[in-house]
């Protein structure tokens, strides 16, 4: 194995840069596993209807940062000034930051005592417990879990779910696939169950024995079922949370420390 083994990250799109920077800041080199791309879907009549009637929704729930980006672009076309009185929700803090930056809105996120940013944790908010007759817009990607839509509907909401993008899985480049199979890395960071299941095809015993950093207990359970020996659950899916988990899971002597600074 090489002396400068990287931390492998799998986050697609522009958000990979922030995650790489956070991990590099705690002393570890990074290599990107390009195994998923995000593709914005063309506007459909259902989307256009939702944008035109956006002021009819009492609550808007956004499941991912890319969903937030797609939503912001759509609303920029239809609503130069957002309607007042909308309650905004995000599954994670990174998604909330995207909405705040792009739309300037205040966003509800999972409670801090939940310990993780997940759909299950978001559903624990008191303001989402009783939704009789309220119209809720759920903004997500194509496919994915139905937990949020099902739970909000069961609580009395009229849910409109819009898929604004699709996730496209691709084989990792041969050199990266070989590194993954050989376990030639310090840690593997994954915050998507879909990606975890996809990359498991290239995993060997060497891979499964290396540190795996995941963003929720649900993903940790999936990882164990796939054969990973000791997944580490980060406190969330933000770059800072994942980088902290990397630092805790990897041996200090593995970090790229400038020893002159320690003298």
C-alpha positions in Angstrom: 0.0 0.0 0.0 1.1 3.5 -0.7 2.5 5.7 2.1 0.0 8.5 1.4 -3.2 6.5 1.5 -6.2 8.9 1.1 -9.6 9.1 2.7 -12.1 8.1 0.0 -15.1 10.3 -0.4 -18.2 9.5 -2.6 -20.2 12.7 -2.3 -21.4 13.7 -5.8 -21.5 17.2 -7.3 -20.1 20.5 -5.9 -20.6 19.4 -2.3 -17.6 17.1 -2.6 -15.3 20.1 -2.5 -16.4 21.2 0.9 -16.2 17.7 2.3 -12.7 17.2 0.9 -11.6 20.5 2.3 -12.9 19.6 5.8 -11.1 16.3 5.8 -7.9 17.8 4.5 -8.1 20.4 7.3 -7.8 17.7 9.9 -4.7 16.3 8.2 -5.7 13.6 5.8 -5.3 13.5 2.0 -8.5 12.8 0.0 -9.4 11.0 -3.2 -12.9 11.2 -4.8 -14.8 8.1 -5.8 -16.8 9.2 -8.8 -19.7 6.8 -8.6 -22.8 9.0 -8.8 -23.9 12.0 -10.8 -26.9 14.3 -10.2 -29.0 15.3 -13.1 -31.7 18.0 -12.9 -35.0 16.8 -14.3 -36.9 19.0 -16.9 -39.9 20.9 -15.7 -43.1 18.9 -15.8 -46.7 20.1 -15.7 -46.9 18.9 -12.0 -43.8 21.0 -11.2 -45.2 24.1 -12.9 -48.5 23.7 -11.1 -46.7 23.5 -7.8 -44.6 26.6 -8.5 -47.6 28.6 -9.5 -49.5 27.5 -6.4 -46.5 27.7 -4.1 -48.2 30.2 -1.8 -50.9 27.5 -1.1 -48.4 25.3 0.8 -48.2 25.8 4.5 -45.0 23.7 4.9 -42.1 22.9 2.6 -39.8 19.9 3.3 -36.5 19.6 1.5 -34.6 16.3 1.7 -31.1 17.2 0.3 -28.9 20.1 -0.6 -29.2 19.4 -4.4 -33.0 19.4 -4.0 -32.7 22.7 -2.3 -30.6 24.1 -5.2 -33.1 22.9 -7.8 -36.0 24.3 -5.8 -34.3 27.7 -5.4 -33.7 27.9 -9.2 -37.3 27.1 -9.9 -38.6 29.7 -7.4 -36.3 32.3 -8.8 -38.2 32.0 -12.1 -41.7 32.2 -10.6 -41.4 34.1 -7.3 -39.1 37.2 -7.3 -40.4 37.6 -3.7 -41.3 34.5 -1.7 -44.7 34.3 -0.1 -44.8 34.9 3.7 -46.0 32.4 6.2 -44.4 29.3 4.8 -42.7 27.0 7.3 -39.5 25.5 5.9 -38.0 22.1 6.9 -34.7 20.4 6.0 -33.6 16.8 6.7 -30.1 18.0 7.5 -28.1 21.1 8.4 -26.3 21.2 5.0 -29.7 21.3 3.3 -30.8 24.1 5.7 -27.7 26.1 4.9 -28.4 25.8 1.1 -32.0 27.1 1.6 -30.8 29.9 3.9 -28.1 30.9 1.5 -30.2 30.7 -1.7 -33.6 31.8 -0.5 -32.9 33.6 2.8 -35.4 31.6 4.7 -35.4 30.3 8.3 -35.3 26.5 8.3 -36.4 23.9 10.9 -34.0 21.0 11.2 -33.9 17.8 13.3 -33.6 18.5 17.0 -30.0 18.5 18.4 -30.8 15.8 20.9 -31.7 13.4 18.0 -28.0 13.0 17.5 -28.2 12.8 13.7 -29.7 14.5 10.6 -32.3 12.0 9.3 -35.8 11.8 8.1 -36.7 10.0 11.3 -35.2 12.7 13.4 -37.0 15.5 11.5 -40.3 13.7 12.0 -39.7 14.1 15.8 -40.3 17.9 15.6 -43.4 18.9 17.5 -44.5 21.2 14.6 -44.8 18.2 12.3 -46.9 16.0 14.6 -50.4 17.3 13.8 -51.0 18.4 10.2 -54.7 17.9 9.7 -55.6 19.3 6.3 -52.3 21.2 5.8 -50.7 21.2 2.3 -47.1 20.1 2.4 -44.6 20.2 -0.5 -42.0 17.6 -0.2 -39.0 18.2 -2.5 -36.6 15.4 -3.2 -34.8 13.3 -5.9 -36.2 10.6 -8.0 -36.8 7.3 -6.2 -35.6 7.1 -2.6 -37.4 6.3 0.6 -41.1 7.1 1.0 -40.9 7.5 4.8 -41.4 11.2 4.9 -44.3 11.3 2.5 -46.0 8.3 4.2 -45.6 9.7 7.7 -46.7 13.2 6.9 -49.8 11.8 5.1 -50.6 9.6 8.1 -50.5 12.8 10.3 -53.2 14.4 8.2 -51.2 16.4 5.6 -52.0 16.7 1.9 -48.6 15.9 0.6 -47.3 16.9 -2.9 -44.0 15.1 -3.6 -41.9 16.5 -6.4 -38.8 14.8 -7.7 -36.5 17.5 -9.1 -33.5 15.5 -10.0 -32.2 11.9 -10.6 -29.2 10.1 -9.2 -27.2 8.2 -11.8 -24.9 5.5 -10.6 -21.7 4.8 -12.6 -18.8 2.4 -12.1 -15.9 4.1 -10.3 -12.8 4.6 -12.5 -10.6 1.5 -12.7 -7.8 3.0 -10.6 -10.2 4.0 -7.9 -12.0 0.7 -8.1 -8.6 -1.1 -7.6 -7.8 1.1 -4.6 -11.2 0.4 -3.1 -10.9 -3.4 -3.6 -7.4 -3.5 -2.2 -8.3 -1.5 0.9 -5.6 1.0 -0.1 -7.2 3.9 1.8 -7.4 5.3 5.3 -11.2 5.5 5.5 -14.2 5.4 3.3 -16.9 8.1 3.8 -20.4 7.5 2.6 -23.6 9.3 3.5 -26.0 7.6 1.0 -27.5 4.1 1.3 -27.8 3.9 -2.5 -24.1 4.7 -2.9 -23.1 2.2 -0.2 -25.0 -0.6 -1.8 -23.6 0.4 -5.2 -20.0 0.4 -4.1 -20.3 -2.8 -2.1 -19.9 -4.6 -5.5 -16.2 -3.5 -5.5 -15.5 -4.3 -1.9 -13.4 -7.2 -0.7 -12.4 -8.4 2.7 -9.7 -5.8 2.7 -12.2 -3.1 2.1 -14.6 -4.4 4.7 -12.0 -4.2 7.4 -11.1 -0.6 6.8 -12.8 2.3 8.7 -16.2 3.2 7.2 -17.7 6.6 8.1 -21.5 6.9 7.7 -23.9 9.7 8.6 -26.6 7.8 10.4 -27.4 4.7 12.5 -29.6 3.5 9.6 -26.6 3.5 7.3 -24.5 1.8 9.9 -27.0 -1.1 10.1 -27.0 -1.3 6.3 -23.2 -1.4 6.3 -23.1 -4.2 8.9 -25.5 -6.2 6.7 -23.2 -5.7 3.8 -20.3 -7.1 5.7 -18.5 -3.9 6.9 -16.8 -4.7 10.2 -16.9 -1.5 12.2 -18.8 1.4 10.7 -18.4 4.7 12.6 -21.5 6.9 12.8 -20.8 10.6 12.4 -22.9 13.2 14.2 -24.4 14.2 10.9 -23.8 14.6 7.1 -22.1 18.0 7.2 -18.5 18.2 6.1 -17.4 19.1 9.7 -19.3 16.2 11.3 -17.8 13.7 8.8 -14.3 15.1 9.1 -14.5 14.9 12.9 -15.5 11.2 12.5 -12.6 10.6 10.2 -10.2 12.1 12.6 -11.6 10.0 15.4 -11.5 6.7 13.4 -8.1 7.1 11.9 -4.9 6.7 13.9 -3.2 10.1 14.7 0.0 8.8 13.2 -1.8 8.4 9.9 -2.4 12.1 9.6 -0.1 14.3 7.5 1.4 16.4 10.3 4.1 19.0 9.8 6.4 17.9 12.5 8.4 21.1 12.4 5.3 22.8 13.8 5.5 20.5 16.8 9.1 21.4 17.8 
